[in-house]
Every structure is written in structure tokens, then in C-alpha cells.
Amino acid sequence: MQTREDKENGRSFPLTGIKILDLSTQVPGPYCSMLLADLGAEVIKIENTEGGDQTRLLPHLFDGVNRNKKSIALNLKSSQGKEVFYKMAEKADVIIEGFRPGVCKKLGIDYDTIKKITPGIIYCSITGYGQEGPYRDRPGHDINYLGYSGLLSLEGDLNNYSKMPGIPIADLAGSMFAAVSILTALIYRTKTGNGQYIDVSLTAAVFSLISASLTAGFQGQGEDESLYIPHYGLFKTSDGKFITLGIVHEEHFWKNLCSVIDMGDMSKMDLFNRIVKREEIIARLNNSFITKNHNEWIKILNDAGVPCGPVYAIDESYSDPQNVHRNSVFEMNHPAGGKLKLRAFPVSFSESTTKRNIPPPALGMHTREILLSLGYGDEEISGLTKEKIVK
């Protein structure tokens, strides 16, 4: 039977009853477990006792990927800490970890060990290159995975590419593939009763995303291997702001654009020839867009049925009418950090809902609560705390 805490406004959370232990840090694992927590899973964030997740040093990042979770600070290098973890694993459905390959085995908390305790466990490892292969032991970060996957080659002149992308693309791609895979494994377990091991590679995740590249198919045509669509990009307007123009291969959108901007004979060119003449087209568009401010152009282009939009600053994006209408932004009171403005789970459901009520946890905030639920008494908890097994 569902309790009051399992529902909001009369609608239940889809993953109520699923318990997840999250050993991961940084972005890939935590973002994945936050999505599942938003959907109602009980997520326990297991952190080390010496500062916890490294992203606590960047509160905006930590808060952005760790809501709706509990935190226990646990020393997994100690036998007593491992014993606590094993007791937690007995009641878990899913374990997520993001250590380098081999670390969990060394700690004695790997899949083969845990499945002896909980045969139906779903155990998900998220690493840069995967658990096997020639790169498995290499260190890495997002930009390294983007380079290996081929994605950076689609960015144009690499001589001018020196900054980090606005978001960690590989981390988030891996997060979402992990979430989909965990949900798939849960469905599989309901059919067969079997748990399983999931190996997520961030590089492989980005490599998969390139299947949907808008520009990869034009590479290698002629001497210039950077043949890009000229009417897909950012253009500056008279007030110094930018608008986005989003015409890819659709001829009707190109005709709509030409109905409000005089492109001369270029209006009759097919897509490939427009790409070849991209510099001339971009120059014509730049000369046109600089004559009016961004609001004027957005109205003109929207009225003509041309895909376009503003380039918002982060603060502006919160108040966009579409985001407001979809309840994409919500506020939450944090006991230590005051009021937080957060981005909601991006999907709505007709019958169920998502959680928005538990702020990101302080390190070890739920240690005592979790240990009590495992059967530890006050004296035992005091002993574990004194010996720095927990915090």
C-alpha cells in the first residue's frame, strides 16, 4: 500500500518502492540517480567520510544533480564500513558506481560480490571508456571522450576551439543511457527474476549520439571537409543580441526564410549548392539580421514559419513563457543554502508525477536514519561515528 509520502496531489511516483544505492560522484552517476529519484525511487548517496562528493566544492553543480536523495558518509575501506554497505545492499534494487575499473573489486563491493548477497541486484558501472578494452584504465574527462568519439571534429575550425562546452556532453549522454538501461533491467527482472550488470561507457554514449549529427554526412565532400549548413546557427541583430536560425535540410523552411529576406538567385539553390556557397549566404544573412533588433526578427521569422529563437542568458531562460507554462522551473528551500531555483524533470505524465520536495543533502545528513533502519542501535552508531566508519 502506498503511503502519503509516495504521492503528490493524488498522483503516485512511477518508481516508488525501488531502492538505489549511488556510490558515484561528479556528474554522470549523480545525474542518472537524480532522474530516477525524481521518478520516485529512494536514492541513498553513499559518500566518503573525508569531504564526500568532490562537486560539493561547486555548490551550484552539486545542487543541480543531487536533489531528492539521502546521504550517508561511509568509510568503505574499513571492514565495518563494508558490513554496513552489505546490509544496505540486501534491501537494494540498484547500485550505481563510477570508480575506475577494478576499484570496486579491490574494495570488495563489486557486482560478483554483491549478487551473492542480493541475487536480483542491478549493478551499473559508469566509466569513461568501459570495463574492458585497451583504454579501460586511462583517466579522462568530458573533452577527452568527445575527442575519441569524433564529435569534436564536427565543431569547425579546431584552431579556434579552446573552451569547455557549456555542459558536459559525454557525462550527460552516459547518464541518460545509464538511466534507460537501469529501467530496462528493472523491466527485465520483472519478467525473469534476474538482475544483471550494466557497463556504461561515456565515450560509447557520445559515439552513439553522432548518429543524429546534422553535419557528419557532408564531411569528405571536396577539398573542404568542413561543409556546414549556412542557415543553421547564430546571427547578431542590431541591439547586439543573437538569434538562432534553425533551418537544416527542409526546403519549405528555406523558402519561408527567402520570403522575408531577399537571397537573390541563391533562393533557388538546392541544399548542397547552398552549402558550397555558404560564405555568401552567411554574409547576406548577417547583413540582413543586423538591420533590426532581435525581438523584431523573432516576430518576423515566427510569422513566416521559420524556426528561430533568442539566445537567452541563464537567468532569462527561467522566465521564458514556455518554461513557465510547463512548470520546468521550481524553487526549493535548502536548510543550509536558502532558496534554490532548480530545473524540473523534463517530462510530464498523465497518471503519475515526479518529486520536487527534497533538497540536495548535506554530507552524511541521513547517516543516523539509515543505520537505524538497518537495525543498528544508538550505542553502535556512536561507536561507528567515533571510529570514523561513518559521519
Phi, psi and omega per residue, in radians:
M1 nan 2.372 3.129
Q2 -1.365 2.483 3.093
T3 -1.644 3.047 3.123
R4 -1.028 -0.602 -3.116
E5 -1.229 -0.281 -3.120
D6 -1.492 -0.015 -3.061
K7 -2.331 2.808 3.034
E8 -2.525 2.202 -3.105
N9 0.930 0.638 3.077
G10 1.426 -0.073 -3.135
R11 -1.930 2.464 -3.058
S12 -1.518 2.871 3.045
F13 -1.596 2.343 -3.026
P14 -1.020 -0.612 -3.048
L15 -1.819 0.365 3.062
T16 -0.963 2.328 3.132
G17 1.714 -0.206 3.106
I18 -1.605 2.227 -3.136
K19 -1.944 2.258 -3.084
I20 -2.153 2.288 3.000
L21 -1.779 2.105 -3.080
D22 -1.950 1.903 3.121
L23 -1.600 -0.050 -2.978
S24 -1.454 2.865 3.113
T25 -2.334 -3.073 -3.126
Q26 1.123 -2.196 -3.030
V27 -2.009 -0.834 -2.943
P28 -0.984 -0.970 3.136
G29 -1.178 -0.832 -3.135
P30 -1.060 -0.664 3.113
Y31 -1.163 -0.716 3.081
C32 -1.030 -0.873 -3.087
S33 -1.203 -0.493 3.083
M34 -1.176 -0.700 3.082
L35 -1.026 -0.761 -3.132
L36 -1.223 -0.583 3.071
A37 -1.183 -0.707 3.078
D38 -0.997 -0.579 -3.126
L39 -1.464 0.032 3.010
G40 1.939 -0.087 3.102
A41 -1.177 2.569 3.008
E42 -1.480 1.989 -3.100
V43 -1.932 2.166 3.076
I44 -1.889 2.028 -3.141
K45 -1.496 2.028 -3.109
I46 -1.743 1.981 -3.050
E47 -2.054 2.755 3.076
N48 -1.263 2.824 -3.048
T49 -1.475 -0.028 -3.078
E50 -1.937 0.968 3.087
G51 1.922 -0.352 3.092
G52 1.275 -2.704 -3.134
D53 -0.952 2.274 -3.095
Q54 -1.043 -0.469 -3.105
T55 -1.274 -0.069 2.996
R56 -1.084 -0.343 3.068
L57 -1.257 -0.302 3.084
L58 -2.096 1.424 -2.999
P59 -0.940 -0.643 -3.127
H60 -1.118 -0.625 3.126
L61 -1.305 -0.799 3.129
F62 -1.019 -0.839 -3.128
D63 -1.092 -0.555 -3.088
G64 -1.257 -0.312 -3.075
V65 -2.235 0.257 -3.046
N66 -2.362 0.375 3.089
R67 -1.272 2.899 3.063
N68 1.052 0.517 3.140
K69 -2.204 2.805 2.953
K70 -1.832 2.724 3.132
S71 -2.208 2.317 2.962
I72 -2.177 2.318 3.076
A73 -1.677 2.099 -2.945
L74 -2.446 2.308 3.091
N75 -1.535 1.713 -3.078
L76 -1.390 -0.094 3.093
K77 -1.442 -0.219 -3.140
S78 -1.681 2.647 3.119
S79 -1.123 -0.629 3.131
Q80 -1.201 -0.656 3.094
G81 -1.134 -0.709 3.085
K82 -1.103 -0.660 3.139
E83 -1.094 -0.703 3.066
V84 -1.072 -0.780 -3.125
F85 -1.094 -0.726 3.139
Y86 -1.075 -0.684 3.099
K87 -1.138 -0.666 3.091
M88 -1.152 -0.692 -3.113
A89 -1.140 -0.493 3.121
E90 -1.029 -0.533 -3.085
K91 -1.818 0.097 -3.045
A92 -1.620 2.656 3.010
D93 -1.728 -0.611 -3.016
V94 -2.419 2.469 2.962
I95 -2.160 2.340 3.087
I96 -2.081 2.326 3.084
E97 -2.471 2.682 -3.116
G98 -2.304 0.454 3.094
F99 -1.266 2.888 3.013
R100 -1.142 2.664 3.133
P101 -0.929 2.331 3.099
G102 1.701 -0.346 -3.091
V103 -1.164 -0.777 -3.118
C104 -1.107 -0.641 3.103
K105 -1.137 -0.725 3.121
K106 -1.090 -0.639 3.137
L107 -1.367 -0.278 -3.101
G108 1.412 0.481 3.132
I109 -2.221 0.425 -3.104
D110 -1.341 3.024 -3.072
Y111 -1.027 -0.797 -3.102
D112 -1.065 -0.607 3.111
T113 -1.266 -0.799 -3.045
I114 -1.234 -0.613 -3.107
K115 -1.192 -0.326 3.027
K116 -1.251 -0.497 3.114
I117 -1.475 -0.761 -3.116
T118 -2.296 1.573 -3.032
P119 -0.994 -0.511 -3.099
G120 -1.598 0.233 -3.070
I121 -1.147 2.496 2.995
I122 -1.854 2.072 -2.976
Y123 -2.095 2.039 -3.043
C124 -2.008 2.103 3.071
S125 -1.845 2.294 3.140
I126 -2.096 2.017 -3.140
T127 -2.369 2.976 -3.093
G128 -1.117 -0.736 -3.027
Y129 -2.140 -0.074 -3.119
G130 1.801 2.997 -3.044
Q131 -1.412 -0.327 -3.113
E132 -2.291 2.856 3.096
G133 1.920 2.946 -3.032
P134 -1.151 -0.335 -3.110
Y135 -1.773 0.057 -2.949
R136 -0.982 -0.564 -3.068
D137 -1.694 0.043 -3.119
R138 -1.350 2.467 3.005
P139 -1.294 2.838 3.119
G140 -3.025 2.870 2.999
H141 -2.422 3.128 -2.940
D142 -0.860 -0.845 -3.044
I143 -1.138 -0.521 3.084
N144 -1.138 -0.725 -3.126
Y145 -1.210 -0.613 3.097
L146 -1.128 -0.654 3.121
G147 -1.190 -0.815 3.124
Y148 -1.091 -0.608 -3.068
S149 -1.299 -0.299 -3.075
G150 1.687 -0.128 -3.048
L151 -1.114 -0.679 -3.085
L152 -1.120 -0.458 3.127
S153 -1.163 -0.266 3.131
L154 -1.560 0.044 -3.024
E155 -1.562 0.109 3.116
G156 1.603 -2.479 -3.072
D157 -1.245 1.859 -3.092
L158 -1.236 -0.255 3.059
N159 -1.108 -0.443 -3.119
N160 -1.825 0.191 -3.104
Y161 -1.762 1.771 -3.068
S162 -2.345 0.067 -3.082
K163 -2.006 2.807 3.071
M164 -1.296 2.506 2.996
P165 -1.037 2.756 -3.096
G166 -1.098 -0.464 3.074
I167 -2.332 2.702 3.099
P168 -1.351 1.644 -2.971
I169 -1.055 -0.837 -3.105
A170 -1.149 -0.741 3.129
D171 -1.004 -0.798 -3.086
L172 -1.280 -0.630 3.079
A173 -1.078 -0.800 3.107
G174 -1.106 -0.667 3.103
S175 -0.998 -0.845 -3.052
M176 -1.262 -0.629 3.033
F177 -1.125 -0.638 3.096
A178 -1.116 -0.778 -3.138
A179 -1.080 -0.795 3.117
V180 -1.071 -0.735 -3.104
S181 -1.172 -0.689 3.106
I182 -1.123 -0.772 3.107
L183 -1.099 -0.676 3.093
T184 -1.095 -0.750 3.136
A185 -1.147 -0.611 3.084
L186 -1.133 -0.714 3.087
I187 -1.121 -0.768 3.133
Y188 -1.042 -0.687 -3.135
R189 -1.162 -0.607 3.099
T190 -1.153 -0.470 -3.134
K191 -1.478 -0.630 -2.992
T192 -2.036 -0.336 -3.044
G193 1.449 -0.001 -3.050
N194 -1.740 2.333 2.941
G195 -1.428 -3.072 3.090
Q196 -2.920 2.957 3.133
Y197 -1.759 2.372 -3.133
I198 -2.084 2.186 -3.120
D199 -1.944 1.872 -3.114
V200 -1.853 2.196 3.057
S201 -1.869 2.195 3.126
L202 -1.142 -0.663 3.106
T203 -1.107 -0.773 3.123
A204 -1.123 -0.589 3.127
A205 -1.110 -0.800 3.116
V206 -1.190 -0.681 3.102
F207 -0.980 -0.677 3.103
S208 -1.165 -0.684 -3.105
L209 -1.083 -0.484 -3.087
I210 -1.148 -0.255 3.041
S211 -0.976 -0.484 -3.101
A212 -1.760 0.317 -3.128
S213 -1.133 2.432 3.106
L214 -1.438 -0.339 -2.979
T215 -2.078 -0.275 -3.041
A216 -1.031 -0.579 -3.082
G217 -1.188 -0.298 -3.128
F218 -1.627 -0.148 -3.112
Q219 -1.200 2.496 3.104
G220 1.538 0.023 3.133
Q221 -1.615 1.774 -3.136
G222 1.520 -3.000 -3.087
E223 -1.205 -0.624 -3.115
D224 -1.524 2.006 -3.112
E225 -1.608 0.269 3.112
S226 -2.140 1.010 -3.102
L227 -1.466 1.791 -3.047
Y228 -1.955 2.667 -3.104
I229 -1.239 2.124 -2.999
P230 -1.326 -0.343 -3.091
H231 -1.867 0.568 3.066
Y232 -2.354 1.781 -3.091
G233 2.925 -2.780 -3.112
L234 -1.883 2.451 3.128
F235 -2.366 2.402 -3.078
K236 -1.494 2.481 -3.136
T237 -1.962 3.102 -2.974
S238 -1.139 -0.398 -3.136
D239 -1.587 0.191 3.100
G240 1.460 0.007 3.113
K241 -1.673 2.983 -3.119
F242 -2.011 2.644 2.953
I243 -2.102 2.748 3.038
T244 -1.720 2.409 3.032
L245 -2.061 2.190 -2.967
G246 -2.116 0.905 3.070
I247 -1.704 2.174 -3.126
V248 -1.861 -1.623 -3.082
H249 -1.935 -0.019 -2.992
E250 -1.399 2.018 -3.099
E251 -1.134 -0.573 -3.117
H252 -1.179 -0.599 3.080
F253 -1.192 -0.676 3.091
W254 -1.075 -0.762 3.115
K255 -1.121 -0.670 3.099
N256 -1.079 -0.724 3.116
L257 -1.108 -0.769 -3.123
C258 -1.166 -0.292 3.100
S259 -1.315 -0.306 3.136
V260 -2.063 -0.227 3.050
I261 -2.245 2.206 -3.119
D262 -1.310 1.914 -3.136
M263 -1.787 0.111 3.119
G264 1.054 -2.491 -3.122
D265 -1.152 -0.336 -3.128
M266 -1.166 -0.339 3.135
S267 -1.119 -0.365 -3.096
K268 -1.676 -0.034 -3.112
M269 -1.307 2.574 3.014
D270 -1.370 3.050 -3.011
L271 -1.029 -0.820 -3.067
F272 -1.074 -0.753 3.139
N273 -1.203 -0.529 3.055
R274 -1.168 -0.618 3.095
I275 -1.165 -0.738 3.112
V276 -1.068 -0.663 -3.125
K277 -1.650 0.436 -2.991
R278 -1.006 -0.657 -3.096
E279 -1.118 -0.695 3.119
E280 -1.186 -0.707 3.137
I281 -1.157 -0.775 3.128
I282 -1.070 -0.718 3.115
A283 -1.081 -0.748 3.124
R284 -1.113 -0.760 3.123
L285 -1.139 -0.749 3.114
N286 -1.031 -0.772 -3.135
N287 -1.126 -0.536 3.136
S288 -1.376 -0.846 -3.036
F289 -1.161 -0.434 -3.116
I290 -1.314 -0.092 -3.083
T291 -1.507 -0.268 -3.121
K292 -2.372 2.826 3.126
N293 -1.381 2.988 -2.983
H294 -1.173 -0.636 3.108
N295 -1.115 -0.710 3.121
E296 -1.093 -0.793 -3.116
W297 -1.180 -0.667 3.132
I298 -1.090 -0.682 3.096
K299 -1.160 -0.809 -3.137
I300 -1.041 -0.824 -3.086
L301 -1.222 -0.699 3.086
N302 -1.110 -0.733 3.111
D303 -1.091 -0.530 -3.136
A304 -1.524 -0.072 -3.140
G305 1.344 0.650 3.122
V306 -1.859 2.254 3.102
P307 -1.099 2.094 -3.083
C308 -2.750 3.066 3.085
G309 3.054 3.027 3.113
P310 -1.442 2.945 2.960
V311 -1.905 1.673 -3.062
Y312 -1.318 2.579 2.788
A313 -1.284 2.807 -3.095
I314 -0.959 -0.819 -3.114
D315 -1.074 -0.625 3.138
E316 -1.185 -0.598 -3.084
S317 -1.130 -0.512 3.133
Y318 -1.073 -0.611 -3.038
S319 -1.736 0.149 3.089
D320 -1.030 2.352 -3.066
P321 -0.960 -0.629 -3.137
Q322 -1.218 -0.727 3.092
N323 -1.123 -0.689 3.112
V324 -1.134 -0.757 -3.113
H325 -1.075 -0.667 -3.103
R326 -1.522 0.086 -3.106
N327 0.973 0.688 -3.094
S328 -1.332 -0.221 -3.138
V329 -2.138 2.382 3.056
F330 -2.515 2.797 -3.130
E331 -1.940 2.605 -3.090
M332 -2.513 2.397 3.108
N333 -1.468 2.174 3.098
H334 -1.771 2.275 -3.064
P335 -1.036 -0.458 -3.126
A336 -1.893 -0.622 -3.013
G337 -1.751 0.106 -3.127
G338 1.339 -2.604 -3.060
K339 -1.422 2.262 3.088
L340 -1.875 2.430 3.001
K341 -1.829 2.076 -3.018
L342 -2.176 2.746 3.085
R343 -1.635 2.258 -3.020
A344 -1.350 2.863 2.952
F345 -0.943 2.267 -2.896
P346 -1.434 0.099 -3.077
V347 -2.106 2.462 3.064
S348 -1.884 2.639 -3.100
F349 -2.126 2.565 -3.120
S350 -1.354 -0.542 -3.044
E351 -1.941 -0.479 -3.091
S352 -2.062 -3.094 -3.105
T353 -2.509 -3.079 -3.122
T354 -2.193 2.739 -3.090
K355 -1.389 2.489 3.079
R356 -2.488 0.409 -2.901
N357 -2.096 -0.005 -3.088
I358 -2.080 2.008 -3.112
P359 -1.227 2.835 3.064
P360 -0.970 2.399 -3.014
P361 -1.432 2.596 2.925
A362 -1.227 2.736 -3.123
L363 -1.026 2.146 3.105
G364 1.237 0.297 -3.067
M365 -1.014 -0.552 -3.063
H366 -1.976 0.254 -3.100
T367 -0.955 -0.915 -3.101
R368 -1.069 -0.801 -3.131
E369 -1.023 -0.763 -3.107
I370 -1.190 -0.757 3.139
L371 -1.126 -0.690 3.076
L372 -1.057 -0.696 -3.135
S373 -1.173 -0.378 3.130
L374 -1.554 -0.048 3.097
G375 1.748 0.060 3.100
Y376 -1.288 2.485 3.099
G377 -1.631 2.985 -3.097
D378 -1.014 -0.724 -3.115
E379 -1.169 -0.705 3.110
E380 -1.125 -0.720 -3.137
I381 -1.125 -0.719 3.103
S382 -1.079 -0.704 3.124
G383 -1.134 -0.773 3.127
L384 -1.105 -0.670 3.126
T385 -1.174 -0.752 -3.123
K386 -1.104 -0.647 -3.121
E387 -1.485 0.070 3.106
K388 1.093 0.504 3.012
I389 -1.337 -0.638 3.061
V390 -2.276 2.971 3.111
K391 -2.475 nan nan
